[in-house]
Structures are given as structure tokens and as C-alpha cells.
């Protein structure tokens, strides 16, 4: 399990997302309130953005976020119109390493996953890998279920060029459901394509992890954010409905689609 924070809107410094909120990811790394499985998010952290050429870029560190002496300086310096950040609680049996630390990126997308596939390493990795073509399998560097899901999504996006990202999510969730049968998967997934942000609140044979959005926050005027847990008390936070996909573009009203 992990905790996530995603922003889209006017240019924003990273510190306004990671360090300034009263109950942001720094605090959620050691004191999450809504994690049903796990107590700490101390197995690494990372953040990603789209650069001036609209190419994904990322910074990933397998150490706890509070140990990174570079973060304060970086956070004050870096600005972007989209941010994707997480703090990680590693699933038992999956290594704590740079390769296993999110966000994951390729030439098109930035990807985050909060959740897990139960018994992935023992029972399901080989079955899911059999669904992935060689070109996408080569892009997998680590051992997490999250990166395998990202490979499935990247593959489905390329094979279905006319499909929307919510459609791609549904395709992959259907594939996973066929593999898992009665086993459990928690599938809060976030992906950005440089223009919009898409996030699912979903689970297969389990309860969906928490996910909220806010389009009227005083900390982010003109911006929109998605978080695993609210940064502060406010009536402007809204829960993403279970088994729905939310789409944000930083300008218009949010879109909610049922899975």
C-alpha cells in the first residue's frame, strides 16, 4: 500500500504539494489515518512531472522520505503544472529498491499504483507476464505487481489507439479479473498523459483504498488535486466513488466514469 498526491493546474512548486500541507505526504509517511493494511510508508518515495518538452521525468528514492536531505532544496526549486507523488509501503516479499520505487514512467505516461495483487509473486506473476508482449516485458526493471500492471496498460494503450484511458483501465481490469478469479487486488491507479490525469478507485474481491479530490482548495488556486487522504479539514474534499475513474484536466469540472 502507498499514499498518493497528484496535482494539475497552474505552475506549482513541489514544496507546496509535498512539504507545506498540514497533513501531506511527509506526515502520511509515518502517520497515515486511512490505510487499512500497513502502518508506515517508509519504503521509499518519489515524484514525477512533465518537462518543458512534455516528456515524463521522475525522481525516485528507496529510502524514507524524511531521510532525504536533498528534498527541501529540490522542492523549493522545482515547479511544474502537474505533479505525481507517492510514499511507499512495500508489499511483503517485494524488494525495497530503486527499481521498485514509483512513480514509473515511459515515453508517454506517468504511472502510480496504490494497492497490491494478493500473492502476486507466488501465484500470479507468471500468469500476468504471459499476457505481456516482449517489447513491454523488456521495460520492466523491478519485481512489483505495480510495474506489471503498468506494462499491461502501456500495451493496451498502444494496441487500442482509439480507446480512451478509462477504456484502457477497464480492459486491463478485465484481464486481471480473469487471471485472479476469486483472489484479491486493490487497484487505485493514477496515470497522466501530459494533458489529463486519470485515477481509478477500484478493487477486485476487496475494498477499494481511500481516494479524494478537491477542485477548490485555497492552497491550490485554479488547480485540482487527488490524494489518498485529505491534506487538511475542509468541506471541499470529495470522495471518489468506489469503482469509478476520475478525470482531471486542471480547468474544467471533473469527470467521473463507472468502471
VOPAGU-2260 file (C-alpha; in pm, 1 decimal, decimal comma):
REM VOPAGU-2260
SITE   aa  ch    i         X         Y         Z
SITE  UNK   A    0       0,0       0,0       0,0
SITE  UNK   A    1     103,5     361,2     -54,7
SITE  UNK   A    2     -22,3     716,8     -15,8
SITE  UNK   A    3     -56,6     934,5    -324,6
SITE  UNK   A    4     -82,6    1305,1    -408,9
SITE  UNK   A    5    -139,9    1436,6    -760,2
SITE  UNK   A    6    -180,7    1794,8    -883,0
SITE  UNK   A    7    -277,4    1958,7   -1213,0
SITE  UNK   A    8    -320,5    2330,1   -1274,1
SITE  UNK   A    9    -111,8    2647,8   -1281,1
SITE  UNK   A   10     263,6    2613,5   -1225,3
SITE  UNK   A   11     326,1    2499,2    -868,3
SITE  UNK   A   12     641,5    2445,1    -666,7
SITE  UNK   A   13     692,2    2090,6    -541,4
SITE  UNK   A   14     715,6    2209,2    -180,3
SITE  UNK   A   15     354,0    2327,8    -197,8
SITE  UNK   A   16     248,3    1969,4    -265,4
SITE  UNK   A   17     496,4    1769,9     -57,0
SITE  UNK   A   18     609,9    1986,5     233,7
SITE  UNK   A   19     367,3    2268,8     309,1
SITE  UNK   A   20      32,7    2089,5     360,4
SITE  UNK   A   21     -55,3    2035,5     726,0
SITE  UNK   A   22    -116,2    1665,7     667,2
SITE  UNK   A   23      71,0    1598,6     345,1
SITE  UNK   A   24     273,1    1301,0     227,3
SITE  UNK   A   25     554,0    1373,7     472,6
SITE  UNK   A   26     313,3    1322,3     762,8
SITE  UNK   A   27     130,8    1039,6     588,9
SITE  UNK   A   28     460,2     853,6     551,9
SITE  UNK   A   29     473,6     791,4     927,4
SITE  UNK   A   30     115,1     856,7    1041,7
SITE  UNK   A   31    -144,4     755,7     779,7
SITE  UNK   A   32    -502,2     760,6     904,3
SITE  UNK   A   33    -688,9     567,5     635,8
SITE  UNK   A   34    -458,2     278,0     546,3
SITE  UNK   A   35    -641,5     -45,2     620,4
SITE  UNK   A   36    -329,6    -255,7     559,9
SITE  UNK   A   37       4,6    -127,7     687,1
SITE  UNK   A   38     107,6     137,7     936,0
SITE  UNK   A   39     406,7     313,6     776,0
SITE  UNK   A   40     503,2     432,5     429,0
SITE  UNK   A   41     876,9     412,2     485,4
SITE  UNK   A   42     986,5     201,0     187,7
SITE  UNK   A   43    1076,0     482,1     -48,0
SITE  UNK   A   44     911,3     774,5    -218,5
SITE  UNK   A   45     914,3     953,4    -548,7
SITE  UNK   A   46     768,7    1228,0    -761,8
SITE  UNK   A   47     727,3    1286,1   -1133,2
SITE  UNK   A   48     630,8    1565,2   -1372,2
SITE  UNK   A   49     622,3    1653,8   -1740,5
SITE  UNK   A   50     916,1    1867,2   -1854,1
SITE  UNK   A   51     907,0    2159,0   -2099,2
SITE  UNK   A   52     908,0    1912,1   -2387,4
SITE  UNK   A   53     607,2    1735,6   -2232,8
SITE  UNK   A   54     822,0    1430,6   -2160,0
SITE  UNK   A   55     787,1    1241,2   -1830,6
SITE  UNK   A   56    1061,6    1295,1   -1573,8
SITE  UNK   A   57    1096,2    1145,2   -1227,2
SITE  UNK   A   58    1292,4    1140,3    -903,7
SITE  UNK   A   59    1281,0     817,2    -701,5
SITE  UNK   A   60    1445,8     729,4    -373,3
SITE  UNK   A   61    1410,6     388,4    -199,4
SITE  UNK   A   62    1475,0     545,5     142,5
SITE  UNK   A   63    1203,5     700,5     364,0
SITE  UNK   A   64    1102,7    1047,8     251,4
SITE  UNK   A   65    1211,8    1206,0     582,5
SITE  UNK   A   66    1572,0    1088,3     535,6
SITE  UNK   A   67    1631,6    1263,6     202,0
SITE  UNK   A   68    1848,8    1567,5     269,3
SITE  UNK   A   69    1803,1    1682,6     -91,6
SITE  UNK   A   70    1425,8    1712,6     -77,9
SITE  UNK   A   71    1390,0    2058,4      77,5
SITE  UNK   A   72    1623,8    2215,8    -178,2
SITE  UNK   A   73    1465,7    2031,1    -469,8
SITE  UNK   A   74    1112,7    2109,1    -356,5
SITE  UNK   A   75    1183,5    2481,2    -334,7
SITE  UNK   A   76    1341,0    2485,5    -680,2
SITE  UNK   A   77    1125,0    2260,3    -898,2
SITE  UNK   A   78     798,5    2386,0   -1046,5
SITE  UNK   A   79     554,2    2215,9   -1282,1
SITE  UNK   A   80     191,2    2225,8   -1387,1
SITE  UNK   A   81     148,7    1857,9   -1299,8
SITE  UNK   A   82     289,6    1662,3   -1007,2
SITE  UNK   A   83     262,2    1292,5    -923,4
SITE  UNK   A   84     397,8    1185,5    -584,4
SITE  UNK   A   85     383,0     886,8    -351,5
SITE  UNK   A   86     524,3     736,8     -34,9
SITE  UNK   A   87     555,2     358,6     -38,8
SITE  UNK   A   88     466,9      75,8     195,0
SITE  UNK   A   89     618,0    -230,5      28,9
SITE  UNK   A   90     414,0    -547,1      -8,8
SITE  UNK   A   91     569,1    -836,5     184,1
SITE  UNK   A   92     806,4   -1027,3     -42,5
SITE  UNK   A   93     870,3    -740,5    -284,8
SITE  UNK   A   94    1210,4    -573,6    -258,0
SITE  UNK   A   95    1273,4    -221,9    -139,0
SITE  UNK   A   96    1488,7     -90,9    -422,9
SITE  UNK   A   97    1518,5     189,9    -673,1
SITE  UNK   A   98    1367,2     -30,0    -945,6
SITE  UNK   A   99    1059,7     -97,0    -730,5
SITE  UNK   A  100    1004,5     266,7    -632,9
SITE  UNK   A  101     728,9     465,8    -801,5
SITE  UNK   A  102     632,8     670,9    -999,0
SITE  UNK   A  103     701,3     465,1   -1310,7
SITE  UNK   A  104     732,8     637,1   -1647,2
SITE  UNK   A  105     775,9     561,5   -2014,9
SITE  UNK   A  106     786,7     789,7   -2319,1
SITE  UNK   A  107     414,9     873,3   -2288,8
SITE  UNK   A  108     286,6     821,2   -1937,4
SITE  UNK   A  109     346,2     874,4   -1567,9
SITE  UNK   A  110     201,2     595,4   -1354,4
SITE  UNK   A  111     123,8     536,4    -987,1
SITE  UNK   A  112     -45,7     244,3    -811,9
SITE  UNK   A  113    -178,3     226,8    -457,8
SITE  UNK   A  114    -271,1    -129,6    -373,2
SITE  UNK   A  115    -149,0    -480,3    -445,7
SITE  UNK   A  116    -229,1    -812,3    -604,9
SITE  UNK   A  117    -254,2   -1074,0    -331,8
SITE  UNK   A  118       7,0   -1349,8    -367,4
SITE  UNK   A  119     141,7   -1182,5    -682,3
SITE  UNK   A  120     493,7   -1323,5    -658,5
SITE  UNK   A  121     385,2   -1676,9    -568,5
SITE  UNK   A  122      76,3   -1733,2    -779,8
SITE  UNK   A  123      18,8   -1462,7   -1038,1
SITE  UNK   A  124     338,4   -1302,8   -1169,2
SITE  UNK   A  125     398,2   -1570,5   -1434,3
SITE  UNK   A  126      33,1   -1569,3   -1542,7
SITE  UNK   A  127      26,8   -1191,3   -1580,4
SITE  UNK   A  128     364,2   -1191,0   -1752,2
SITE  UNK   A  129     225,9   -1431,5   -2013,8
SITE  UNK   A  130     -16,3   -1154,1   -2117,7
SITE  UNK   A  131     267,6    -907,4   -2183,2
SITE  UNK   A  132     442,9    -896,1   -2521,2
SITE  UNK   A  133     822,2    -895,3   -2531,8
SITE  UNK   A  134     851,7    -525,0   -2618,3
SITE  UNK   A  135     668,6    -430,3   -2299,3
SITE  UNK   A  136     822,8    -702,3   -2085,3
SITE  UNK   A  137    1164,6    -553,8   -2164,6
SITE  UNK   A  138    1057,0    -230,3   -1999,5
SITE  UNK   A  139    1001,1    -398,5   -1661,4
SITE  UNK   A  140    1301,8    -335,3   -1435,8
SITE  UNK   A  141    1166,1    -438,5   -1096,2
SITE  UNK   A  142     954,9    -707,7    -934,7
SITE  UNK   A  143     640,8    -524,9    -823,8
SITE  UNK   A  144     286,8    -602,0    -928,0
SITE  UNK   A  145     254,2    -229,0    -995,8
SITE  UNK   A  146     508,7    -229,5   -1275,3
SITE  UNK   A  147     347,5    -532,4   -1437,5
SITE  UNK   A  148      13,6    -350,8   -1431,2
SITE  UNK   A  149     181,2     -50,4   -1594,0
SITE  UNK   A  150     317,9    -277,4   -1867,6
SITE  UNK   A  151     -31,9    -415,0   -1931,8
SITE  UNK   A  152    -175,6     -63,6   -1952,1
SITE  UNK   A  153     101,6      60,4   -2184,4
SITE  UNK   A  154      47,7    -238,9   -2409,4
SITE  UNK   A  155    -330,2    -196,3   -2414,9
SITE  UNK   A  156    -295,1     174,8   -2497,0
SITE  UNK   A  157     -75,1     100,3   -2798,0
SITE  UNK   A  158    -295,3    -183,6   -2920,8
SITE  UNK   A  159    -615,8      21,2   -2888,0
SITE  UNK   A  160    -521,2     364,7   -3026,9
SITE  UNK   A  161    -881,2     483,6   -3045,0
SITE  UNK   A  162    -962,3     395,4   -2685,4
SITE  UNK   A  163    -976,2     645,9   -2401,2
SITE  UNK   A  164    -760,3     597,8   -2093,1
SITE  UNK   A  165   -1067,4     496,4   -1887,3
SITE  UNK   A  166   -1137,3     234,7   -2156,1
SITE  UNK   A  167    -776,4     112,5   -2126,4
SITE  UNK   A  168    -814,5      82,4   -1749,1
SITE  UNK   A  169   -1127,2    -127,7   -1798,5
SITE  UNK   A  170    -952,0    -355,8   -2046,9
SITE  UNK   A  171    -670,2    -422,7   -1802,0
SITE  UNK   A  172    -900,8    -466,1   -1503,6
SITE  UNK   A  173   -1093,2    -725,9   -1703,8
SITE  UNK   A  174    -767,1    -906,5   -1785,4
SITE  UNK   A  175    -666,6    -908,0   -1420,8
SITE  UNK   A  176   -1009,8   -1030,6   -1313,5
SITE  UNK   A  177    -983,0   -1326,4   -1549,8
SITE  UNK   A  178    -641,9   -1416,9   -1407,6
SITE  UNK   A  179    -721,9   -1363,2   -1040,7
SITE  UNK   A  180   -1063,7   -1532,8   -1029,4
SITE  UNK   A  181   -1153,1   -1517,1    -658,9
SITE  UNK   A  182    -824,8   -1363,8    -538,6
SITE  UNK   A  183    -792,0   -1002,2    -429,5
SITE  UNK   A  184    -643,9    -696,1    -595,8
SITE  UNK   A  185    -658,3    -333,7    -479,6
SITE  UNK   A  186    -633,7    -109,6    -782,2
SITE  UNK   A  187    -615,4     261,8    -714,0
SITE  UNK   A  188    -423,4     362,2   -1026,7
SITE  UNK   A  189    -320,4     708,0   -1145,2
SITE  UNK   A  190    -189,4     789,4   -1490,5
SITE  UNK   A  191    -104,0    1112,1   -1668,5
SITE  UNK   A  192     -58,0    1159,1   -2042,7
SITE  UNK   A  193      71,5    1517,8   -2034,3
SITE  UNK   A  194    -273,4    1670,4   -2081,1
SITE  UNK   A  195    -504,4    1500,0   -1832,9
SITE  UNK   A  196    -484,6    1294,0   -1515,9
SITE  UNK   A  197    -684,4     974,1   -1476,6
SITE  UNK   A  198    -732,2     792,5   -1146,6
SITE  UNK   A  199    -926,5     480,2   -1053,7
SITE  UNK   A  200   -1069,1     384,3    -718,9
SITE  UNK   A  201   -1118,2      14,8    -768,2
SITE  UNK   A  202   -1067,6    -332,5    -625,3
SITE  UNK   A  203   -1130,1    -690,8    -729,9
SITE  UNK   A  204   -1269,4    -906,2    -448,4
SITE  UNK   A  205   -1174,4    -644,4    -191,6
SITE  UNK   A  206   -1249,6    -299,7     -51,0
SITE  UNK   A  207   -1126,4      -1,9    -251,8
SITE  UNK   A  208    -848,9     206,3     -90,5
SITE  UNK   A  209    -936,3     564,2       0,5
SITE  UNK   A  210    -919,0     836,1    -265,1
SITE  UNK   A  211   -1029,6    1200,4    -260,0
SITE  UNK   A  212   -1029,4    1500,5    -490,1
SITE  UNK   A  213   -1051,6    1876,0    -441,1
SITE  UNK   A  214   -1102,6    2144,9    -705,2
SITE  UNK   A  215   -1148,4    2443,5    -472,3
SITE  UNK   A  216    -858,8    2433,0    -230,2
SITE  UNK   A  217    -710,3    2762,5    -111,5
SITE  UNK   A  218    -361,9    2607,4    -123,9
SITE  UNK   A  219    -403,2    2539,6    -496,9
SITE  UNK   A  220    -594,6    2829,2    -654,7
SITE  UNK   A  221    -702,3    2734,6   -1003,3
SITE  UNK   A  222    -569,1    2380,6    -956,6
SITE  UNK   A  223    -711,1    2035,2    -893,3
SITE  UNK   A  224    -570,6    1761,8    -670,1
SITE  UNK   A  225    -621,9    1393,5    -596,7
SITE  UNK   A  226    -499,7    1241,5    -270,6
SITE  UNK   A  227    -521,5     919,3     -74,1
SITE  UNK   A  228    -604,1    1121,1     237,9
SITE  UNK   A  229    -711,9    1486,8     270,9
SITE  UNK   A  230    -432,7    1733,3     347,1
SITE  UNK   A  231    -646,1    1924,3     598,1
SITE  UNK   A  232   -1000,7    1961,8     722,0
SITE  UNK   A  233   -1226,4    2119,2     461,4
SITE  UNK   A  234   -1573,8    2069,6     321,1
SITE  UNK   A  235   -1427,3    2087,6     -30,6
SITE  UNK   A  236   -1285,4    1734,9     -22,3
SITE  UNK   A  237   -1489,8    1477,9    -210,1
SITE  UNK   A  238   -1453,1    1101,3    -210,4
SITE  UNK   A  239   -1403,4     939,1    -546,8
SITE  UNK   A  240   -1689,5     686,0    -561,7
SITE  UNK   A  241   -1588,8     322,0    -536,7
SITE  UNK   A  242   -1534,2     151,1    -872,5
SITE  UNK   A  243   -1508,4     478,7   -1062,0
SITE  UNK   A  244   -1246,3     657,7   -1270,7
SITE  UNK   A  245   -1194,1    1031,8   -1224,1
SITE  UNK   A  246   -1053,4    1254,0   -1499,0
SITE  UNK   A  247    -898,9    1596,0   -1433,6
SITE  UNK   A  248    -763,8    1848,6   -1683,8
SITE  UNK   A  249    -687,5    2135,2   -1444,9
SITE  UNK   A  250    -952,6    2359,7   -1598,3
SITE  UNK   A  251   -1294,8    2202,6   -1637,8
SITE  UNK   A  252   -1520,8    2018,0   -1399,2
SITE  UNK   A  253   -1411,4    1668,6   -1304,2
SITE  UNK   A  254   -1547,1    1369,7   -1490,8
SITE  UNK   A  255   -1646,7    1052,2   -1310,6
SITE  UNK   A  256   -1697,8     729,7   -1506,5
SITE  UNK   A  257   -1813,0     398,5   -1366,4
SITE  UNK   A  258   -1582,0     102,4   -1420,4
